[in-house]
Amino acid sequence: MPLFVGTLSLSDATDVASIKDQIPAAVAGHISMEVTEQMMEMATQMLPHSTTPASPPEPTLAMPLSDNIKWVPNANKKIATDKAVVLENATYGYTRPNIMDVKLGVRLWADDAPLEKRQRFDKISAETTHGDLGFRIAGMRVYRGSEKAEDLDADEYRKYSKDYGRVDVNSGNVVDAFKNFIFNDHAKIDEELGKAIANAFLDDLKRVQEILESEETRMFSASLLFVFEGDGDALRAAIDETSASATMSLQDKGEDAGRSTIRVDSGIALDEEGEIILAGEEELSDDEADIPHIYSLKLIDFAHAKWTPGQGPDENSIKGVRSLIRIFEELAQ
């Protein structure tokens, strides 16, 4: 999951200095003034257009809503509150991050959802890969994802909106959609490199499956966020640097790098036989923690999530994870 840093209190008087004061000491030294200014800009955009911050909405009882309650979708996606949750930026540390949001579940609505919302979401599920596979591509962007200049934005990304996963992707072509995300000759990510990335994601998906199967939770409309370095040259350079760092670390400990199975969360390393070495952040020194990022897989979006002791694992979400594992097994072959 993305690292939770803390919260920010927002108001019309909020400035960079006050935001800086609210950043926990453990991370403040790693945040530049440029980043705090970006945070200030985002915070300002979140504020209501008034001279005082909006009061948080009154709490409601955690109980199913009546079927006759009118559901009105939030058009502007803003929440009336003066509090902001601060999370890790999952794309930090990449040169050209490719990003894909995969929404999990067959059923997308929580227990307290009004009937109209349930019906709308059930229709989306029935008409998309949610129904068959338990997930849907909610959006993605791919660096140099097309040979046509008109398909790319100013930063050379091809962006796929939520309509891509709703309209264009189905159970018959879903594997091709993931191939478009990973394999990309235009960005110098060839078959060998793409398979390495697919295999890395596959390992993490299996970890996600193992964890979700061991916990008793319910998550509706949660997502898996896939991120990896989309520039082939930068990707190869980062793999080389990560491999060198991992090998040196093992040699310092007197271990055989060629047979290591340690994890390095910040990237992919290759052993002497060309196999991927993955590893956990706890194995890295301060210097090694600065190596370029290669890929990450995060579970995100917990607006409708809760612990459910005694009710067993969340099979609604796990179905999507299992389907993704089958797809990435195919991509990694």
C-alpha positions in Angstrom: 0.0 0.0 0.0 1.2 3.6 -0.5 3.0 5.0 2.5 0.7 7.2 4.7 2.6 10.3 5.7 -0.1 12.1 7.7 -2.7 14.8 7.2 -2.8 18.5 6.3 -5.2 21.1 7.6 -6.2 23.4 4.8 -7.6 26.9 4.9 -7.6 30.1 2.8 -4.6 31.2 4.9 -2.6 28.1 4.2 0.8 28.8 2.8 4.0 26.9 2.0 5.4 27.5 5.5 2.3 26.2 7.3 2.3 23.1 5.1 6.0 22.6 5.8 5.3 22.8 9.6 2.7 20.0 9.3 5.1 17.6 7.6 6.3 14.9 10.0 10.0 15.4 11.0 10.8 11.9 9.7 10.1 13.0 6.1 10.5 16.8 6.2 14.2 16.6 5.4 13.6 14.7 2.2 11.0 17.1 0.8 12.2 20.0 -1.3 10.7 23.5 -1.5 9.6 22.7 -5.0 7.6 19.8 -3.7 6.0 21.8 -0.9 5.0 24.4 -3.4 3.4 21.7 -5.5 1.6 20.5 -2.4 0.4 24.0 -1.7 -1.0 24.3 -5.2 -2.9 21.0 -4.9 -4.1 22.1 -1.4 -5.4 25.4 -2.8 -7.3 23.5 -5.6 -9.0 21.4 -2.9 -10.3 24.3 -1.0 -13.9 25.5 -1.5 -14.3 28.9 -3.2 -15.1 30.8 0.0 -13.2 32.8 2.7 -13.4 30.0 5.3 -12.9 26.3 5.0 -16.0 24.2 4.6 -17.1 22.2 7.6 -16.8 18.4 7.2 -20.2 16.7 6.5 -22.2 15.4 9.4 -21.4 11.8 10.1 -24.0 9.3 9.1 -24.9 5.9 10.6 -23.1 2.9 9.1 -26.2 1.1 8.0 -27.8 0.2 4.6 -29.6 3.1 3.0 -33.2 2.9 2.0 -33.8 1.9 -1.6 -36.0 4.9 -2.1 -33.1 7.4 -1.3 -32.2 9.4 -4.4 -28.5 9.0 -5.3 -26.8 12.0 -6.9 -23.3 11.4 -8.2 -20.6 13.9 -7.2 -20.0 15.7 -10.4 -16.9 17.7 -9.4 -15.3 14.9 -7.4 -14.5 17.3 -4.5 -15.3 16.6 -0.8 -16.4 19.4 1.5 -13.6 19.2 4.1 -10.6 21.2 5.3 -8.5 18.0 5.8 -6.2 16.4 3.3 -4.7 12.9 3.5 -1.0 12.9 2.5 0.2 9.7 0.7 3.3 8.5 -1.0 3.6 9.5 -4.6 3.8 6.1 -6.3 5.4 7.6 -9.4 8.3 9.4 -7.7 11.7 8.2 -8.8 10.8 7.3 -12.3 12.0 9.0 -15.5 8.9 8.2 -17.6 6.5 6.2 -15.5 3.9 4.0 -17.2 0.8 3.9 -15.1 -2.2 1.6 -15.1 -5.2 1.6 -12.7 -7.0 -1.8 -12.5 -10.3 -1.7 -10.5 -11.1 -4.9 -8.7 -14.3 -6.7 -8.1 -17.4 -8.1 -9.7 -19.7 -6.2 -7.3 -18.6 -2.6 -7.1 -21.0 -1.1 -4.5 -20.8 -1.2 -0.8 -23.6 -2.3 1.5 -24.8 1.2 2.2 -25.2 2.1 -1.5 -28.6 3.4 -2.7 -30.5 1.2 -5.1 -29.9 3.5 -8.0 -26.1 3.4 -7.5 -26.3 -0.4 -7.2 -28.2 -0.7 -10.4 -25.8 1.6 -12.3 -22.7 -0.2 -11.0 -24.2 -3.6 -11.7 -24.8 -2.5 -15.3 -21.1 -1.5 -15.6 -20.0 -4.8 -14.2 -22.2 -6.8 -16.6 -21.1 -4.9 -19.6 -17.3 -5.0 -18.9 -14.6 -7.4 -17.8 -15.7 -6.9 -14.2 -18.4 -9.6 -14.7 -16.2 -12.3 -16.3 -12.8 -11.5 -14.8 -13.4 -9.5 -11.6 -11.5 -6.4 -12.7 -11.5 -3.6 -15.3 -8.8 -1.3 -16.6 -9.9 2.0 -15.3 -7.2 4.0 -17.1 -3.6 4.0 -18.1 -0.9 6.0 -19.8 2.0 4.7 -21.8 5.2 6.6 -22.7 5.5 6.7 -26.5 2.5 4.3 -26.7 1.9 5.0 -30.4 3.9 5.6 -33.5 1.4 8.3 -34.4 2.3 11.8 -33.1 -1.4 12.8 -32.9 -2.0 10.0 -30.3 0.5 11.4 -27.9 0.3 14.4 -25.6 3.0 17.1 -25.1 5.0 14.7 -22.8 4.8 11.9 -25.4 2.3 9.8 -23.5 -0.6 8.0 -24.9 -3.4 8.2 -22.4 -6.3 5.7 -22.1 -9.4 7.1 -20.4 -11.9 5.1 -18.3 -13.9 4.5 -21.5 -11.0 2.3 -22.8 -11.7 -0.3 -20.2 -15.5 0.1 -20.4 -15.9 0.1 -24.2 -12.8 -1.2 -26.0 -11.6 -3.9 -23.7 -13.4 -7.2 -23.4 -12.6 -10.8 -22.2 -11.4 -11.6 -25.7 -8.8 -8.9 -26.1 -7.9 -8.0 -22.5 -4.5 -9.7 -22.8 -3.7 -7.4 -25.8 -4.5 -4.4 -23.6 -1.9 -5.4 -21.0 0.6 -6.1 -23.8 0.0 -2.5 -25.0 0.9 -1.3 -21.4 4.1 -3.3 -21.1 5.7 -4.2 -24.4 6.6 -1.1 -26.4 9.2 -1.0 -29.2 8.6 2.7 -29.7 10.0 3.3 -26.1 12.7 0.6 -26.6 11.0 -2.0 -24.3 11.5 -5.2 -26.3 10.1 -8.6 -25.6 12.9 -9.6 -23.2 12.6 -6.5 -21.1 8.8 -6.7 -21.2 8.8 -10.3 -20.0 11.1 -9.3 -17.1 8.6 -6.6 -16.1 5.7 -8.9 -16.5 7.4 -11.5 -14.3 8.1 -9.0 -11.6 4.5 -7.9 -11.5 3.5 -11.5 -11.5 5.5 -12.2 -8.3 3.9 -9.2 -6.6 0.4 -10.2 -7.7 0.9 -13.6 -6.0 1.9 -11.8 -2.8 -1.3 -9.7 -3.0 -3.3 -12.9 -3.5 -1.6 -14.6 -0.5 -2.3 -11.6 1.7 -5.9 -11.1 0.7 -6.6 -14.8 1.1 -5.2 -14.7 4.7 -7.3 -11.6 5.8 -11.0 -11.0 6.4 -11.8 -7.8 4.7 -14.3 -6.3 2.2 -13.1 -3.7 -0.4 -15.5 -2.3 -3.0 -14.0 -0.5 -6.0 -10.5 -0.7 -4.7 -7.7 -0.8 -7.3 -4.3 -2.2 -8.1 -1.9 0.6 -9.3 0.8 -0.7 -11.7 3.8 1.6 -12.3 7.0 0.9 -14.1 9.7 2.8 -15.9 8.4 3.4 -19.4 11.6 4.6 -21.0 13.5 1.6 -22.3 17.0 3.2 -22.0 16.2 4.4 -18.5 14.8 1.0 -17.6 17.9 -0.9 -18.7 20.2 1.6 -16.9 18.2 1.3 -13.7 18.2 -2.5 -13.9 22.0 -2.5 -14.4 22.4 -0.1 -11.4 20.1 -2.1 -9.2 21.8 -5.3 -10.2 25.2 -3.9 -9.3 24.0 -2.5 -6.0 22.4 -5.9 -5.0 25.5 -7.8 -6.0 27.8 -5.5 -4.1 25.6 -5.8 -1.0 25.6 -9.6 -1.2 29.4 -9.7 -1.6 29.8 -7.4 1.4 27.8 -10.0 3.4 29.8 -12.9 1.9 26.8 -14.3 0.0 26.5 -15.8 -3.4 24.8 -13.2 -5.7 24.0 -15.8 -8.3 21.8 -17.9 -6.0 20.2 -15.1 -4.0 16.4 -14.9 -3.6 16.3 -11.7 -1.5 13.8 -9.0 -2.4 14.6 -5.4 -3.4 11.4 -3.3 -3.4 13.0 -0.4 -5.3 13.6 -2.3 -8.5 14.7 -5.4 -10.4 18.2 -6.9 -10.3 19.6 -9.6 -12.5 21.8 -12.4 -11.2 24.6 -14.0 -13.2 22.2 -16.3 -15.1 19.9 -13.5 -16.1 17.2 -14.3 -13.5 15.5 -11.5 -11.7 16.5 -10.8 -8.1 13.7 -8.9 -6.3 14.1 -7.6 -2.8 12.8 -5.7 0.2 13.5 -2.2 1.2 14.8 -3.4 4.5 17.8 -5.0 2.8 19.0 -1.6 1.3 21.6 0.8 2.8 20.9 4.5 2.6 22.9 4.8 -0.6 21.2 1.8 -2.2 17.8 3.3 -1.4 18.6 6.1 -3.9 18.8 3.7 -6.9 16.3 4.3 -9.7 12.9 2.8 -9.4 11.9 0.1 -11.8 8.4 -0.9 -11.0 5.8 -1.0 -8.2 2.4 -2.6 -7.5 0.2 -0.8 -4.9 -3.3 -1.6 -3.6 -5.2 1.7 -3.5 -8.6 3.4 -3.1 -10.1 2.3 0.2 -13.2 4.6 0.3 -15.4 1.5 0.8 -13.3 -0.9 2.8 -13.5 -2.5 6.2 -12.3 -5.4 8.3 -14.9 -8.2 8.5 -13.9 -10.8 11.2 -15.6 -14.1 10.8 -16.7 -13.5 7.2 -13.7 -15.0 5.4 -11.5 -13.5 2.7 -12.8 -11.0 0.2 -13.5 -13.3 -2.8 -15.0 -10.4 -4.7 -11.6 -8.7 -5.0 -9.5 -11.9 -5.0 -11.3 -13.0 -8.2 -9.8 -10.1 -10.1 -6.3 -10.7 -8.6 -6.5 -14.4 -9.8 -7.5 -13.3 -13.3 -4.6 -10.9 -13.4 -2.2 -13.6 -12.3 -3.3 -15.8 -15.2 -2.8 -12.9 -17.6 0.7 -12.0 -16.3 1.7 -15.7 -16.4 0.9 -15.5 -20.1 2.8 -12.2 -20.6 5.9 -13.5 -18.8 6.2 -16.7 -21.0 
